[in-house]
Amino acid sequence: MCQIGISTNLFRQRRDFVLQPNMMEDQLLREYLQMGQGLWRVVRNQQLQQQYNEQYLLQRDRERGRRVGPPLAEPLQQRRTPQCQVPGTDISYLLRVRKGKEERGFIDLEMLPPELSITILSYLNATDLCLASCVWQDLGNDEYLWQGLCKSTWGHCSIYNRRLPSGFSYRKLYMELDEGSLTFNANPQEGISYFMSRGILVDHPKEIAKFIFYTRMLNWKMLQIYLDERRDVLDELVTLHNFSNQFLPNALRDFFRHIHAPEERGEYLETLITKFSHRFCACNPTLVQEVGLSPDAVYVLCYSLILLSIDLTSPHVKNKMSKREFIRNTRRAAQNISEDFVGHLYDNIYLIGHVAA
């Protein structure tokens, strides 16, 4: 009951304070009123919980008295459920700390265990984490948090695999990665050069391809320009895909999710489909033997799927292609493919949608 008395007196003090409108601004008054109302609800819930425990114990004692005789003369106050007295969880302790530090917001994260504080801050993005470091400097600048932000945004960098020097800062690395990505989205060549000058990337096609494959912040139009110029990087990027046991339309969607298809048909699109066809056949040798697929047949099927996707999803096409028409047109170009397989291709596009969306 001591906790309830402290909380009730505090609420009365804050209520009297709220009734003096000339002391503070209206916004601060509303914050105090809301905080006081919330604390009153907590105190009221504790009162109800204690009443429930007392009723439960009395009823249990009556039932025991009927069975084994009168209950022992044990004070009811000693049989109450003990409340948790761990610092940081007791309401009166939190109120005293809050009042002593004159805080009007959330409970200070420095009061919590470090593991719990780091877990809470790990849900913030870089901007919010920088703001949090203005309040909790040690927690906001924790290297573990910034390392997680770097690796979740840029999944692969050559610098991750090196022995880092003493005094290395992942926060500084995040700033450099962000600046390099913005530079790449303006000029791809300058962006890659920036990463190499900072030691973030190694000038090797496979390392650059891994960086592109595991990064989602790069503009796809600029990426298309860069890959069109660096075919060696494009070859390494294609080999990073694993299409094993994937249905052809789903594999094509996964491919275009990492390497966006151009808006117009041209030499670059033909290059992408050619490389995809060879990679798909290399990942599915059993399917090649059972269905009779070949890189040339997959090439034809990919174009058929793209045209079918446009036909079924475009609002400008009034007369949609039927399943029978798709099977007939496709088998004219790929005669070794069975009708059932081509029919499943049509069903996939009809139910799921465009392969290059």
N, C-alpha and C positions, 0 to 999 in steps of 0.2 A: 504493500500500500504506500510505501515511501516513494516508490517510482511514480505512482499515480499522483501523489501530492505534488511532487516536483513538477511534473508535466502540466498539472492543472494550474498551479501558480504561474508557471511560465506563460501559459495560454492567457490567463487573466491579465498579466502584465502587458503582453503584446496586444491584447484587446483594448486595454486602456490607452496604450500607445497609439493604436489605430484611430481612436476616437478624437485625437488631437490633430486636426487636419492641417494646422499651420506649422507643424514641426518638420514635415518631409513632403516630398512630391507624391502625387497620387499613385504613380506606378510603384514606388517603393512600399507605399501603404498596402496596395493590393497584394504585393508579394508576401508581406508579413502576414496578412490576413489568410492567404491561401496556405502558407506554411503552418499557421496556428490551427487552421481547420484540419489539416492533414494530421498534425500531431494529436489533436483531440480525438480523431477517429482511431488512432493507434491506441491511445489510452483507454478509450471506450471498449475496443476489442479485447484488451487485456482484462478489463473488468468483467466482461461477459464470459471470457474463458475461465476466470477464477470462479465465478458463480456456477458455471457448468461443472467444474471440477468438484466444488463443494457438494452440489446436488448428487453427483455421481458417487462420491465417497459416502454420503449419508445413506443413499439407497443401498449401496453395497454392504454397509454395516448393518442395516436392518435385515437384509437377507441372511447375513452370517449369524445375526442374533437369533433368528428363527430356527436356524439349523443347529448351532453349537452353543447357544446361550447368549448372555449379555456380552457386549464387546468390551474389550480392554479399555481402561481409562487413559486413552492416549489423546492428547490435545489435537483438535482438528487442524490447528495451525501447523503442527509438525508433519501431518500427513499430506499436506498439499503438495502438488507437483512442483518440484524445485525449478526455478527459472534459471535460464542460462546466464551466468555471470561473467562470461568471457568478454574482456574489453573490446569494444568495437561493435558488439551485438546488443548490449544493454541500452535501452532507450534513454535512461537517465544519464548514462555515461556519454552518449552521443550528444545529448542536449547540452551538457556541461561543456564539452569540448567545443561545440558549435558556438555557444555563447561566449566562451573564453577567447576564441579566435575571431569573433565577430564575423562569421561567415554567413552568407545568405544564399548559398547555392547548393550544389551537390556535396556530398561528404568528400573530404579530401582523400585523393587516391593514395597519398603517402601514409594514411592510417591503415591501409589494407596491406596484406602480405605482398611482397614484390611480384610473386608469380601471378597473383590475381590482377594486380594493376597492369602488368604487361599484357595479360590476356585481354583485358578491357580495351587497352589502347591499340591492340593489334587489329581491331575492326575499323580503325580510322584510315582514311586515305592520307596522302602526303600533305595536302593543304591543312587538313584538320589536325594532323600530328604536329605540324609546325606551330599551329595555334596552341595546342596543348603544351608544347614545350615552353611557351611563355609563362604558363602557370606552374607546371611541374617540369623543371628544367632537366633534372637527372633522368626522369622517366621518359620524357619526350625525345631526348637525345640518345636513348638506348640503342646500341648497335644491333641488337637482335631484331628490333622493330624495323629498322631501315634496311637491314639485310633481307627480311621477308618481303618488304615492298619492292626492292630491286629484283629479286628472283621471281616474284609473282607477276611482275609487269614485263620484264625482259628475262625470259626463261633461260637463255644461254648467252654467255659472254666469255670470251677467252680469258678475261681476268679472273673469273671464278675458279679456274683450274690452276692458278698460279699461287705461289706462296706469297702472301700479302706482307708488305713491309710493316714495321712497327709504326704506330700512329695512323694507320689506314682508317679512313672514315667511310662507312657505307652511306651516310647522309650526303657527303660530298659526291660520292659515286652516283647516287640517285640524281642529283642536280645535273651532273655531266651527261648521264644517259637521257634525261629529259631534254636537255639542250640539244644533244646530238639527234634525237628523234625529230625535234622541231626543224632542225637544219635539214635533215633528210627529206622531210615533207615539203620543203621549199626547193631543195636541190639535192638529188640522191648522191651524186658524186662527192659533193662537199660534206654531206652527212657521214658517209663511210670514211672519208679522209679524217673527219673530226674524231671518230671513234678510234681510228688507228693512231692518231697523234697523241691521244690520251692513254694509249696502251690498253684500251678496252677490248679491241678486236685485233686479231692477227690477219695479215694480208694473205689469206688462203681461201680458195673458193668454198671449201667444206665448212670452215668456220663462219664465213659470211652467210652461207646457206642456213646453217643452224640458227644463227642470230635472227634471220628473217623468219624462219619456220616457227620459232617460239616467241615471237614478238607480235603484238596486236595493235601497236600504236602507229604503225607505218601506213601512210596513205597509199591506197592500192593503185591509184593512177601513177604516182611517182615510182612505186614498186614495179609496175609494168614497164615503165621507161627504163629503169635500171636493169631489169632482167632481159629486156630485149637487146640491151647492149652487152650484157655479161652472160653469154650463153653457157659459159663454164659454171657459173653460179646456179643457173637454171637447171643444169644437168644434176648437180649435187642436191638441189632442192627437191627434184622429182624422186630421187632415190631415197629420200627420207620418208616417203609415204609407204605405208604397208597396207596393201589392198587384199591381203589373204582372207579368203572365205567371205568376201563382200560381194553383194549383188551389184551388177554393173552400174545401174543408175545411182545407187548409194555411194559407190566408190567415186563416181564422177562428181557427185555433190561434194564429197570430202576433198577432192582434188581442187575444185574451184573455190572451196572455202579458204584455202591457203593461197592459191594463185588465182586471182580473179580473172574471169574471162573478159576479153575485150568487148567493147560495145558493138563493134563492127567486125564483120568477117574479113580476114586478111591473112597475111603470111604468119603473123604471130599466133593467131588462133590455130592454124594448121600445125604449127610447131608444137603447141601445147598438147593438142590431141594426139599427135604422133608419139610424143614422149610418153603420154599417159597410156596409150595402147600397148607399147612395149613393156612398160612397168606393170600394167595389169596382168598381162600374160606371164610375166616372170614371177609374179606373186601367186598365180593360180595355175600351176602346171597340170593338176588333176582336172580342173574344169576345162582346160584347153583340149585335153584328150577326150573327155566325155561328151562335150557339146560340139567340139570341132571348131573352136575359136582359134583365131590367128591374129597377129597385130593388124593386118589389113581388114579382117572382119570386124574387129573391135573399133577400128577407125570409122568404118561405115556405120556401125551401130551408134557410135557417139554422135555423129552428125544427125542421124535419124532421131535420136533422143532430144537433141537440141531443137530441131525443127518441130518435133511433136510438142515439146514444152511451150514453144512460142504459139503454136496453133491452139493448144488447149487453154492457155492462160491469158492470151491477148484479148481484150474486149473488142478489138477492131475486126476480129475474125468471126463472121457470123455463122458460117457452116463449118462446124468442128469436124475434124477427121475422126472417123469411126475406127473401131478396133480392127475390123476386117480390112479396111483400106490401108491401115498402118502395116498389117501383116503382109498384105500383098505387095506394097511398095518396097518394104524392107527386104523381103525375100528375093526380089528381083536383083538387088545389089549384092546380097549375101545369101546365096542359094544353099550353102551348107548348114545354115542355122535352122533349127526346127521351128514349126509354127507355135508350139507350146512356149518355147523360150521367148520368142518375139511377143507373144501374147502377154506373158508376165511382165515384159518391159513396158508395154502399154498400160497395164494395170497399175504399175508402180508410179508412172507419171500422172495418171488420172487421179490416184488417191493421195499422193504426197505432194506433187507439184513440180515446178521447174527445177532442172538439174543445175542451172547456173544462177539461181536467184541469190 
